[in-house]
Amino acid sequence: MAVAYEALPDATRAEIRALFAQLCRDDTPMVRRAASASLAKLAAAMFEAGEQASLKQDLLPLFSALSTDEQDSVRLMGVENCAAMGKLLSQADNRAVLLPVIRAVAQDKSWRVRYVVAEHICELLPHVGPEARHPTPPHPTPPHPTTHTNTVAPLPKTPPPLRPPYPPPR
């Protein structure tokens, strides 16, 4: 596809991108799913043709929209697109665009989407870099035993009277 796309005139490339955008916004979920399945291939073709600016301007918004689609079958394809798009973008772009998508789909309401994230997590993480780790709050240190104050109530001086566990005989 990259060779064919590269050979097209600029006007035809722009028309293809516009038609693809229409497919990504189609009312029918299966059309959006098919468009999402082809997004990574089109992105690779655009990258090979030297259209990185168009890729960022035209495809990244479509990628973000498809990754948050109402249909889980469309969002599934977004996970697979993350790995492919990560290879084409810089780490800064990946942190700005892909990382929010990865975090969102990792917490998706659909178990199928989360399952695909789990399958592809090793492909996704190298593209965002080590700086993108989510900060974790520090764990509180328990107080040292010698400085710990007693928070248990003191025992009463006299024990309560014992009652038999059964009623007295009559």
C-alpha positions as CSV (number, residue, x, y, z in Angstrom):
1,M,0.0,0.0,0.0
2,A,2.9,2.4,0.8
3,V,4.3,2.2,-2.7
4,A,0.9,2.8,-4.3
5,Y,0.1,5.7,-2.0
6,E,3.5,7.3,-2.6
7,A,2.9,7.2,-6.4
8,L,-0.4,9.1,-6.2
9,P,-0.6,12.9,-6.8
10,D,-1.0,15.2,-3.8
11,A,-4.6,16.0,-4.6
12,T,-5.6,12.3,-4.8
13,R,-3.8,11.7,-1.5
14,A,-5.8,14.5,0.1
15,E,-9.0,13.0,-1.3
16,I,-8.2,9.6,0.1
17,R,-7.5,11.1,3.5
18,A,-10.9,12.9,3.4
19,L,-12.8,9.8,2.3
20,F,-11.1,7.8,5.0
21,A,-12.1,10.4,7.6
22,Q,-15.7,10.0,6.4
23,L,-15.5,6.3,6.9
24,C,-14.1,6.8,10.4
25,R,-17.1,8.9,11.3
26,D,-19.7,6.7,9.6
27,D,-22.9,5.9,11.4
28,T,-22.5,2.1,11.0
29,P,-20.2,0.5,13.6
30,M,-18.9,-2.1,11.2
31,V,-17.7,0.6,8.8
32,R,-15.9,2.4,11.6
33,R,-14.4,-0.9,12.7
34,A,-13.1,-1.6,9.2
35,A,-11.7,1.9,9.0
36,S,-10.0,1.4,12.3
37,A,-8.6,-1.9,11.1
38,S,-7.0,0.0,8.1
39,L,-5.8,3.1,10.0
40,A,-2.4,1.7,10.9
41,K,-1.8,0.7,7.2
42,L,-2.7,4.1,6.0
43,A,-0.5,5.7,8.7
44,A,2.4,3.6,7.6
45,A,1.8,4.5,3.9
46,M,1.7,8.2,4.9
47,F,4.8,7.9,6.9
48,E,6.7,6.2,4.1
49,A,5.5,9.0,1.7
50,G,7.0,11.6,4.0
51,E,3.7,13.0,5.2
52,Q,4.4,13.1,8.9
53,A,2.6,16.4,9.3
54,S,-0.5,15.1,7.6
55,L,-0.3,12.0,9.7
56,K,-0.3,14.0,12.9
57,Q,-2.9,16.5,11.7
58,D,-5.3,14.2,9.9
59,L,-5.0,10.7,11.4
60,L,-4.2,11.3,15.0
61,P,-7.6,12.9,15.7
62,L,-9.3,10.0,13.9
63,F,-7.2,7.5,15.9
64,S,-8.2,9.2,19.2
65,A,-11.9,9.3,18.2
66,L,-11.9,5.6,17.2
67,S,-10.2,4.6,20.4
68,T,-13.0,6.1,22.4
69,D,-15.8,4.9,20.1
70,E,-19.1,3.7,21.7
71,Q,-18.7,0.2,20.2
72,D,-16.1,-2.0,21.9
73,S,-15.4,-3.8,18.6
74,V,-14.1,-0.4,17.3
75,R,-12.1,0.3,20.4
76,L,-10.5,-3.2,20.1
77,M,-8.9,-2.1,16.9
78,G,-7.7,1.1,18.5
79,V,-5.5,-1.0,20.9
80,E,-3.8,-2.7,17.9
81,N,-3.4,0.6,16.2
82,C,-1.5,2.0,19.3
83,A,1.3,-0.4,18.7
84,A,1.6,0.4,15.0
85,M,1.3,4.2,15.5
86,G,3.9,4.1,18.2
87,K,6.5,2.9,15.7
88,L,5.8,6.0,13.5
89,L,5.7,8.8,16.1
90,S,8.3,10.3,18.4
91,Q,8.3,9.4,22.1
92,A,7.0,12.9,22.9
93,D,4.1,12.4,20.5
94,N,3.5,8.9,21.8
95,R,3.3,10.3,25.4
96,A,1.0,13.1,24.3
97,V,-1.4,11.0,22.2
98,L,-0.9,7.3,22.8
99,L,-0.4,7.2,26.5
100,P,-3.8,8.7,27.3
101,V,-5.4,6.2,24.9
102,I,-3.5,3.3,26.5
103,R,-4.5,4.3,30.0
104,A,-8.2,4.7,28.9
105,V,-8.4,1.3,27.2
106,A,-6.6,-0.4,30.0
107,Q,-9.5,0.7,32.2
108,D,-12.2,0.2,29.6
109,K,-15.7,-1.1,30.7
110,S,-15.5,-3.9,28.1
111,W,-13.5,-7.0,29.3
112,R,-12.7,-7.7,25.6
113,V,-10.9,-4.4,25.2
114,R,-9.0,-4.9,28.4
115,Y,-8.1,-8.4,27.3
116,V,-6.6,-7.0,24.0
117,V,-4.6,-4.4,26.0
118,A,-3.2,-7.3,28.2
119,E,-2.2,-9.2,25.0
120,H,-0.4,-6.2,23.5
121,I,1.0,-4.4,26.5
122,C,4.6,-5.5,25.7
123,E,4.3,-3.9,22.3
124,L,2.7,-0.7,23.6
125,L,5.0,0.3,26.5
126,P,8.3,0.7,24.7
127,H,6.9,3.5,22.5
128,V,6.0,5.8,25.4
129,G,9.3,5.6,27.2
130,P,10.3,5.2,30.8
131,E,9.5,8.8,31.7
132,A,5.8,8.1,31.2
133,R,5.4,6.0,34.3
134,H,2.4,7.0,36.3
135,P,3.6,8.5,39.6
136,T,2.7,6.3,42.5
137,P,2.1,7.8,45.9
138,P,4.7,7.0,48.5
139,H,3.8,4.2,50.9
140,P,3.4,5.5,54.5
141,T,6.1,4.2,56.8
142,P,4.8,2.6,59.9
143,P,6.0,4.2,63.1
144,H,8.9,2.7,64.9
145,P,7.8,0.4,67.7
146,T,9.5,2.4,70.3
147,T,7.8,5.6,69.3
148,H,4.4,4.1,68.8
149,T,1.8,5.4,71.2
150,N,-0.7,3.0,72.8
151,T,-4.1,3.4,71.1
152,V,-5.8,0.6,72.9
153,A,-8.2,1.5,75.8
154,P,-6.9,0.4,79.2
155,L,-8.4,-2.6,80.8
156,P,-11.0,-2.0,83.6
157,K,-9.6,-2.4,87.2
158,T,-12.3,-4.9,88.2
159,P,-13.5,-7.5,85.8
160,P,-17.3,-7.6,85.1
161,P,-19.2,-10.3,87.0
162,L,-19.4,-13.7,85.4
163,R,-22.8,-14.8,84.2
164,P,-23.6,-18.4,83.6
165,P,-23.9,-19.2,79.9
166,Y,-27.3,-20.8,80.5
167,P,-30.3,-19.7,82.4
168,P,-30.5,-20.9,86.1
169,P,-32.6,-24.0,86.8
170,R,-36.2,-23.6,88.0
